[in-house]
Amino acid sequence: MISGMKPFSLLPALLAGGVAVVLGGLLLRALREPYCLRESVYEPGGKLLPGGAETSGLRIVFFSDLHIEMNRVRGKELLGKVFADECDVILFGGDLCNHERNARRAVPFLRQIAEEASRRGVPCYAVSGNHDGEVASSLYPETGFRLLANESVTLSDTGGNLYRLIGLADSGKRDRSWPDLPVDPEGKVPRERTIALVHNPEYLLHRNSNAYRYQLSGHFHGGQIYMPFGLEYRLFRREKMAAMGYRRGAFEYDGVAGYITRGVGCVVVPLRLFSPPEIVKIRIPSEGESGS
């Protein structure tokens, strides 16, 4: 031992160095992760599968929260994952941008998907997000996605089964109001094959009827930056659904099965940690199958 050196005097320095290495590694991951698009496959009933989607039932490709200013996923990569498997419909869950003035930058990003979908005969639908404001209705015709604002459309799978898709508008970040579910005038599609596409998962707590079985949402970004004990939700989210633990991935609540996607882009800062961007392949079963 060097003369005058106290036992364990190097321990604080070693601990500090170890902490610095760990924090540096986490920072590097957080910088890299926004570029790492992941594909998830979901079957209603809460089952998250590792492989490809089933071929029966309604096959959906779902993504949300583009936030074009802080999106690090290349358009070509998203395009490739969207069309890696056959699908019956493509859905976008809102939030083109962080700020309305930048919304137009998202147009070519979505349009390349819609153009390829059109060549394949696949319809594309979207709903507005809380960041979209008043620009959504004017821009969506340019994207090739049809914006659903508190209205519904009928879809069909390869077996000819009919499904009802309800698209609900988001009123924005302030003075939020929750739209009523539109009435199905013909009543041809049962609740078991009715899907609500709504940006904020919180709609589950405010819906005016129990007319749909499935809900697809985004908005929470999967927390975006992981913190222990769910602190990212407690500190930065005030929604009751997040506080109740319904934060990302597959869920079942009050008779509704669904999926909350982590989204594609980032908000506030272009960082993600243990919450990579996501595109989801979904199969909604036809009436009589498991999950209905």
N, C-alpha and C positions, 0 to 999 in steps of 0.2 A: 504494500500500500504506500502511496506517495505520502511523504511526511506532511502532516498538518491536515490531510483530507479526512473528513468525517465519514464513518460508515453510512452507506446508502445515500450519500450526497448526490450521486448521479441519478437516483430514482426519479425525482421530479422532472429532470431534463428528458429522461427516457419516456416518461409518461406523456409529456408535452409533445415530444416528437411523434409518438404513436398516435395521439389525437390528431396532430396535424396531417399525418399520412391518411388516416381514415377520412377526415373532412375533405382533404384534397381529392381522394378517390370518389367520394360522394358528389363533389362538385363536377368532376369530369363526367361522371355518369349522368348527372342532371343536365349537363350541356349536350351530351350525345343523345340522350333518350328521345327528345322531340323528333329526331330523324328516323326513329325505329318503329315503323308502322307494323302493328300486329293484327292478325286475323283471328277472331273468335267465332265459334259456331255454337248456336244456342237452339235448344228445343224447349218450348214452353213446358212448364212443370218444374223449372229450375235446374234442368240438366245442362251443364256446359261440357261440350264434347271437344276432344282434341283434334279430330279429323274433319273430313269434308261433310257437307250438308247432305241430308237425305234427298231423294229425288221425288218423293210423293209429297202432297200437300202444297201449300203456297210457299214458294221460295223467295225470300226477301234478302236484298243487300241493304244494310242500314249503316249510315254514318252521320255524324253530327259535328257541330262546333268547329267550323273551319277556321274562324278567326284569322283571316288571310294575312294580316300584318305580322302575326307571330306563328305562322304555319311553317314548319320545316320539312314537311313531307312533300316529296316531289310529285307533281301531277301525274307523271308517267307511272310512278310506283303505285299510286292509288288506283289509276286506271287499270293497271294489270291485275291488282287484287280484286277489284270490282267484277271483272269479267273472267276471272280464273275458273269460275264455275257457272253453269247456266242458272238463270234466275227468271222469275216472273215479274218482278217489280223492283225498282231502286228507290230508296227513301232517304231524304236528307232532313235532319232534325233541327235545323235552324242555326243562327249565328254565323252569318257570312263573314263578319268582321268584328273588330273591337269598337271601332268608331264609324259612324255612318258615312263620313266623308271618304272612307277607303273601301266602301262596299263594292264599287265597280271593279276593283282588282280581283274580286272573287269570280267574276263572270266567266272568263276563259277557263278557269279551273273546273267549274261545273259543266260548262258547255261541251268540253271534250268528252265528258262522260255521257251527257245527253245525246250527243251526235252518234257515238258508238252504240248506245242503247237503241236509238231510232233505227239504225241499220239492222239491229237484231229483233226489232219489234217489241222492245221492252219499254213500258211506260216509266216515267220518272216523276216523283211527287216530292214536295217539300212543304215545310211549315216555317213560319217566322220564329226567330229567337228573340230574347230580351234585348240583345244588342242591335238588332236589325232596324228598329224604329220604323220610320215611314218609307224607307228606301226599298223595302222588300217587294212591295206590290209593283213598283215601277221597274225593278231590275230583273225579276224572275223570268219574264217572257224572253229576255236575252239569254238566259242560261239554258233554256230548253227544258227546265223543270217546271211543272205546273204547281203553282202555289195554292195550297188548300187553306182557306180562311174560314173556319167554322162551317165546313161542308164535307160531304162524303162522296166517294166514288165506289164503283163496283169493280172488283178484280176477279180473275179466275185462274185456277191452276191447270196443269196439263190434263187433269181428269175431268175438267169441266165444272168443278165445284166452285160456287160463287162465294166471295168474301167481300166484306164491307170495310173500307178504309176511311176513317174519320180524321180529318186534319184540323187541328185547333190552333188558332193564332195566339201569339204571346203579346200581351198589351205593353210590354216594356218594363224597364227597371223601376219606374216610379208609378205610384197610383195604380198598382196592378189590379186588374179585374180578371175574373175567370169566366170564360165563355160557357154558355149552356151547350149541351150536346145537341147537334141537329137531329131532327126527327127523320126516321127512315119511312118515307110515305108509303112505299110498297110493301115493306116488311118481308121481303123475300129471303133475306139473309139472317140466320139465327145469331144470337149473341155469341155462341161458341165459335163463330167465324167472323167476328167483328173486332177490328183493331183500331186503337186510337194512337195517332202520331201527334205528340205534344212535346214541346221543348223541355218544359220544366216538370220533373217527376211529381212535384207538389200538387199537380192537378188531381192526383188520386184522392186528396183530402177535400177537394172542392167540387167534384163532379156532381151534377144535379140528377144523375140517374145511374143505374147499374147496367147500362145498355151495351157495354163491351166487355169482352173477356181478356183482351191483351192490350198492353200499353208499351209503346216504345218512346224513350226519352233520352236526353243528354244532360247538358247544363252543369252538372257537378264536376266534370272533367276527371272523374275518378279521384278527386282530391288534388290532382296535378303534381303536387310535391308532398311526398309521404312524410308524416310526422308521427311519432309514437302516440298511442292511445287515441288516435283519431283527432288529434289537435288541429289538423288542417281544416276539418269540418267545423269544429267547435269555435275556432278563431275567425274563420273567413266565410262561413255559411250560416245563415239564420233560418234556413228552411227546416220545417219540422220533420220532413221525411229523412233528411240527413241525420238529424239528431236521434231519430228512431232506429238508425242503422241501415236504412235503405239508400245506399250510396253509389254503388256501381255493380255491374254484372246482372245476373239473373235474380229475379225476386218474385215473391207471391205475397199479395196483400189484399185482404178484404175481397176475395173472390176474383182478383185480377192477377194474371201472370204477365211478366214483362221483362224488359231489359233496359238498363241504364248504361249507356255507352260512355267510355272515357273521352270520346271525341277525337278530333284530328289535330287541331291547333292548340295554341296556348293563350292564356289570358293574363294580363298584368306583366308577367315576365316570361321570356321564351325558354323556360326550364320545365323539365318533368323529372320526377324521381319515383321509381317503382310504380309508375302509372303511364306506360307508353301509349302513344296514339293508337287508335283502334278502328277497325272496320268489322262489322258483325254480319255473319251469314245466318239467317234464321229460317226455320221451317215451321209454319203454322199448320197444325194437323187439320185435315178435313173432319167433318162432324163424325163422331163415333170412334175416332182414334184416341189413343192415350193422350191426356192433357186437355180434352174437351169436356 
